[in-house]
Amino acid sequence: MTRSVAALLTLLALPAIVAATEARLLPGAGARVGEIQEVLPFSAERLFRAIVDCKNYRDFMPFVRASDGELEAAGTLLCQQTLKVPLDRRERSFAIRLTAARRAGGTAIEYTSDWRLVDDSGPMAQSFGTWTLRQVAPDQTFVRLRMLHDLGISPRLQNRATLKSLPWILDGLRQHVRRCRYDQPPAAGCRERPALAPRLRAEDEVDAAMSPGDRPR
């Protein structure tokens, strides 16, 4: 079986929902984790460079008023954000810690990026999420985002904000990923603020870092 045929079969085997951008809430009580998934027409590597670039989240993430980040000694990213959600009355500044991993197997290249709220970094009840990127064909990548930014407000309002935010994030990513800062190497004339990237974990660490529910199917 050729690589192109194998890639096509992998793409066809993905759930039908990846063709849509409809978000959903995962089962649970109170403020719930939201999920959205789709196949986007970009390479996994290029998308990865954009989703881990927390220094520039303000350019495409909904409700992010300010963002910055730095590479830590452990290879993780410490990301500072200021968030202002219309349903909320105030701006909230806080920090998250972001890790990332890459795995290649067969015709598929898979990246994962996880973030968690840094304890006592700001007025957030919790913030966590996982990006999963799996390249299924040239410039065709299955993208799944699961996340929760819990502001500590009414669960009904929080869940509504989560469902609204997820499609906007993917819409923003489709435009943002085209920026010259994510070219490899960056274009000579690119004057955009440079991208920030974590150190990738070794491939054999990916499976340990992903819970069964986070594995793409």
GUKOLZA-747674 format. One record per residue: residue number from 1; x, y, z of N, C-alpha, C in turn. Coordinates in steps of 0.05 Angstrom, whole numbers. Example, Ala and Ser with C-alpha at 12.3 -4.5 7.8 and 13.67 -1.06 7.14 Angstrom:
# GUKOLZA-747674
   seq     n.px     n.py     n.pz    ca.px    ca.py    ca.pz     c.px     c.py     c.pz
     1      264     -114      156      246      -90      156      264      -66      156
     2      257      -45      142      273      -21      143      258        1      157
END
This chain:
# GUKOLZA-747674
   seq     n.px     n.py     n.pz    ca.px    ca.py    ca.pz     c.px     c.py     c.pz
     1       17      -24        0        0        0        0       18       25        0
     2       12       44      -18       29       68      -20       22       87        3
     3       41      106        8       36      125       30       11      141       24
     4        6      150       -1      -17      167       -7      -43      152       -2
     5      -44      126      -10      -68      110       -5      -73      106       25
     6      -51      100       40      -54       96       68      -64      122       82
     7      -54      145       73      -62      170       85      -92      176       79
     8     -100      169       54     -128      173       47     -146      155       64
     9     -139      130       68     -155      112       85     -156      122      113
    10     -134      133      123     -134      144      151     -154      168      152
    11     -154      185      132     -171      208      132     -200      200      131
    12     -207      180      114     -234      171      112     -244      157      137
    13     -226      146      153     -233      132      177     -239      150      200
    14     -233      176      198     -239      195      220     -269      198      223
    15     -278      205      247     -306      209      252     -318      231      234
    16     -343      228      227     -355      247      209     -356      275      221
    17     -355      277      247     -357      303      260     -334      322      253
    18     -311      311      244     -288      328      239     -293      347      216
    19     -314      342      200     -320      361      178     -334      385      188
    20     -344      385      212     -359      408      223     -344      422      244
    21     -354      446      252     -341      461      273     -360      464      297
    22     -379      447      300     -398      448      322     -384      439      348
    23     -385      455      368     -373      448      394     -393      432      411
    24     -383      417      430     -400      403      449     -388      404      476
    25     -404      398      496     -395      396      524     -392      367      531
    26     -370      359      543     -367      332      552     -384      326      576
    27     -392      301      581     -409      295      604     -396      304      630
    28     -413      313      648     -403      322      674     -423      340      687
    29     -416      350      710     -434      369      725     -419      395      728
    30     -435      416      733     -423      443      737     -411      453      712
    31     -388      468      715     -373      478      691     -361      454      677
    32     -366      451      651     -358      426      637     -337      432      616
    33     -322      411      610     -301      413      590     -315      414      562
    34     -305      432      545     -315      434      518     -296      420      499
    35     -307      411      476     -291      398      456     -300      407      428
    36     -280      410      410     -286      415      382     -265      401      366
    37     -272      390      343     -252      376      326     -259      381      296
    38     -238      381      280     -241      387      252     -216      379      237
    39     -217      375      211     -193      372      195     -187      400      182
    40     -163      410      186     -155      436      176     -134      433      154
    41     -135      450      133     -117      447      110      -89      459      114
    42      -76      450      135      -48      458      140      -33      434      151
    43       -7      435      150        9      414      162        7      415      192
    44       11      391      204       11      390      234       33      407      245
    45       56      407      232       79      422      243       73      452      244
    46       61      462      222       55      491      222       33      498      243
    47       13      482      244       -8      486      265        4      485      293
    48       22      466      297       34      464      323       49      489      331
    49       64      500      312       79      525      318       61      547      326
    50       36      547      316       17      569      323        4      564      350
    51       -4      539      356      -20      534      380       -3      535      406
    52       23      531      403       40      532      427       52      560      431
    53       47      578      412       59      605      413       42      623      431
    54       43      617      457       25      631      476       33      661      478
    55       57      667      471       66      695      471       49      713      453
    56       38      700      432       22      715      412       -8      707      412
    57      -18      695      434      -46      688      435      -64      712      432
    58      -56      735      440      -73      758      437      -80      764      408
    59      -65      753      389      -70      758      361      -94      742      350
    60     -102      720      364     -123      704      353     -142      691      373
    61     -134      688      398     -151      676      418     -173      695      427
    62     -198      686      426     -220      704      434     -217      712      463
    63     -223      737      468     -224      748      495     -197      752      508
    64     -175      745      495     -148      749      506     -139      778      499
    65     -137      795      520     -129      823      516      -99      826      515
    66      -84      809      529      -55      811      530      -44      784      534
    67      -20      779      524       -7      753      527       23      756      525
    68       37      739      539       66      738      538       74      711      548
    69      100      704      545      109      678      553      139      676      553
    70      149      656      567      178      651      568      183      621      570
    71      206      613      559      214      585      560      228      580      587
    72      218      559      601      229      552      627      252      532      624
    73      268      529      645      291      511      644      283      482      638
    74      259      474      647      249      447      642      239      443      613
    75      239      464      597      229      461      570      200      468      567
    76      186      474      589      158      482      588      156      512      582
    77      132      521      576      127      550      572      111      560      596
    78      119      582      607      103      597      627       90      620      612
    79       63      619      611       48      637      594       31      655      611
    80       34      681      607       18      701      621       -5      711      603
    81      -29      712      613      -52      721      597      -70      739      613
    82      -83      757      599     -104      773      610     -129      768      594
    83     -150      759      607     -175      751      594     -198      769      602
    84     -214      776      582     -239      792      588     -262      780      572
    85     -279      765      586     -302      752      574     -327      770      578
    86     -343      774      556     -366      792      558     -385      786      581
    87     -387      760      588     -405      752      609     -394      758      637
    88     -368      766      638     -355      772      663     -352      802      666
    89     -350      811      691     -348      840      696     -320      851      697
    90     -300      834      697     -273      844      702     -253      829      684
    91     -230      841      680     -208      828      668     -194      809      688
    92     -184      787      678     -171      768      695     -143      761      684
    93     -123      767      700      -95      760      692      -86      736      707
    94      -74      717      693      -66      692      705      -44      680      689
    95      -33      657      698      -12      643      684      -19      614      680
    96      -11      603      657      -13      575      652       14      564      645
    97       18      538      649       43      524      642       36      504      619
    98       51      506      598       46      491      573       68      471      568
    99       60      446      561       79      426      553       71      415      526
   100       90      402      512       83      392      485      100      368      478
   101       90      352      460      103      327      452       97      321      423
   102      115      306      410      112      298      382      116      268      379
   103      100      255      363      104      227      357      100      222      327
   104      117      207      315      114      199      287      112      169      285
   105       92      160      270       89      131      266       74      125      240
   106       86      109      223       73      103      198       70      129      181
   107       46      134      172       42      158      156       33      182      173
   108       29      177      199       17      198      216       39      212      232
   109       36      238      235       52      254      253       32      266      273
   110       38      262      299       20      271      319       34      290      339
   111       21      312      345       30      330      365        9      333      387
   112       18      336      412       -1      342      433       11      366      449
   113       -7      383      458        1      405      475      -20      407      498
   114      -10      408      522      -27      409      546      -21      434      561
   115      -41      447      573      -36      469      591      -52      466      617
   116      -41      477      638      -54      477      664      -50      504      678
   117      -69      512      694      -67      537      709      -45      534      729
   118      -29      555      732       -8      557      753      -23      565      778
   119      -19      549      799      -33      554      825      -28      583      835
   120      -49      595      844      -48      622      857      -36      643      838
   121      -40      640      812      -29      660      793      -50      681      785
   122      -75      677      793      -95      697      786     -123      687      793
   123     -143      704      788     -171      698      796     -185      679      777
   124     -176      655      775     -189      635      759     -194      610      776
   125     -218      598      773     -223      574      788     -206      551      777
   126     -204      549      751     -186      530      738     -184      536      709
   127     -162      527      697     -159      530      668     -141      507      659
   128     -151      490      640     -134      468      630     -145      461      603
   129     -128      447      588     -137      438      561     -116      422      547
   130     -124      410      525     -106      393      509     -112      398      479
   131      -92      404      464      -93      404      435      -82      377      425
   132      -95      364      406      -85      341      392      -85      347      363
   133      -62      343      350      -59      347      321      -48      322      309
   134      -62      312      289      -52      287      275      -54      292      245
   135      -31      292      233      -30      296      204      -39      271      190
   136      -59      273      173      -70      249      160      -65      249      130
   137      -55      271      119      -48      273       91      -32      299       88
   138      -18      303       65       -4      328       62      -22      352       65
   139      -15      370       84      -31      394       89      -60      387       97
   140      -64      365      111      -90      358      122      -85      347      150
   141      -95      362      170      -89      354      198     -115      353      214
   142     -119      331      227     -141      328      246     -134      344      271
   143     -151      362      279     -147      379      302     -169      375      322
   144     -161      370      347     -181      369      369     -172      386      392
   145     -190      402      402     -185      418      426     -205      411      447
   146     -195      405      471     -212      402      495     -202      422      515
   147     -220      437      527     -212      458      545     -233      466      565
   148     -224      479      586     -242      493      605     -227      516      617
   149     -238      540      614     -230      564      629     -253      569      648
   150     -249      561      673     -271      564      693     -266      590      708
   151     -284      609      704     -282      636      716     -293      636      744
   152     -306      614      752     -320      614      778     -347      628      778
   153     -358      631      753     -384      643      751     -405      621      749
   154     -430      628      744     -452      609      742     -444      587      721
   155     -447      561      728     -441      540      708     -456      544      682
   156     -481      553      683     -497      557      659     -483      578      641
   157     -474      600      652     -461      620      637     -433      611      628
   158     -419      596      645     -393      586      639     -394      567      615
   159     -413      549      616     -416      529      594     -424      543      568
   160     -440      564      570     -448      579      546     -423      593      534
   161     -406      604      551     -382      618      542     -363      597      529
   162     -361      573      540     -343      553      529     -353      545      501
   163     -378      540      498     -389      532      472     -385      554      451
   164     -388      579      459     -384      601      440     -355      604      432
   165     -337      600      452     -308      605      447     -295      585      428
   166     -303      560      430     -288      539      415     -289      543      384
   167     -312      548      372     -311      554      343     -295      579      336
   168     -296      599      353     -281      624      349     -251      618      350
   169     -242      601      367     -214      594      369     -205      581      343
   170     -220      562      332     -212      550      307     -214      569      284
   171     -234      587      283     -235      607      262     -211      625      263
   172     -203      633      288     -179      650      290     -154      636      282
   173     -152      610      289     -129      594      283     -125      592      253
   174     -147      588      238     -145      585      209     -132      610      196
   175     -137      633      207     -125      658      196      -97      662      208
   176      -94      657      234      -69      663      248      -46      646      238
   177      -52      621      231      -31      602      224      -17      610      198
   178      -30      627      182      -18      636      157        3      657      161
   179        7      667      185       26      689      190       54      679      183
   180       71      699      174       98      692      165      115      682      188
   181      108      688      213      125      679      236      124      649      238
   182      104      636      225      103      606      227      114      592      202
   183      125      608      184      141      596      162      166      583      174
   184      175      562      160      200      549      170      219      545      147
   185      241      561      146      247      582      166      230      607      161
   186      228      625      181      212      650      177      222      665      152
   187      202      677      138      209      692      114      228      715      121
   188      246      721      103      267      741      108      255      768      114
   189      232      775      102      220      801      106      200      802      128
   190      197      780      143      176      779      164      183      797      188
   191      166      816      194      171      834      216      152      830      240
   192      139      807      240      121      801      263      136      793      288
   193      123      795      311      136      787      336      143      758      334
   194      168      750      340      176      722      337      158      703      353
   195      156      678      343      141      657      356      157      646      380
   196      142      636      399      154      623      422      147      593      421
   197      166      576      428      160      547      427      172      533      451
   198      158      512      461      169      496      483      189      475      472
   199      203      462      490      219      439      482      202      415      481
   200      202      401      458      185      377      455      195      354      473
   201      176      340      485      183      316      500      191      294      480
   202      206      275      491      214      252      474      189      237      466
   203      191      223      443      168      209      432      156      189      451
   204      173      175      467      163      154      484      149      165      509
   205      149      192      512      135      204      534      106      212      527
   206      100      211      501       73      220      492       51      203      503
   207       54      176      501       33      158      511       28      161      541
   208       50      165      556       47      169      585       33      195      592
   209       36      215      575       25      241      580       -5      243      573
   210      -14      226      555      -41      227      545      -59      206      560
   211      -81      215      571      -99      197      582     -115      183      560
   212     -127      159      565     -141      145      544     -162      162      530
   213     -175      179      545     -196      196      533     -186      217      515
   214     -159      223      516     -147      243      500     -136      232      474
   215     -135      206      471     -123      195      447     -142      198      423
   216     -132      208      400     -149      210      376     -158      183      367
   217     -183      181      358     -193      156      348     -201      158      319
END
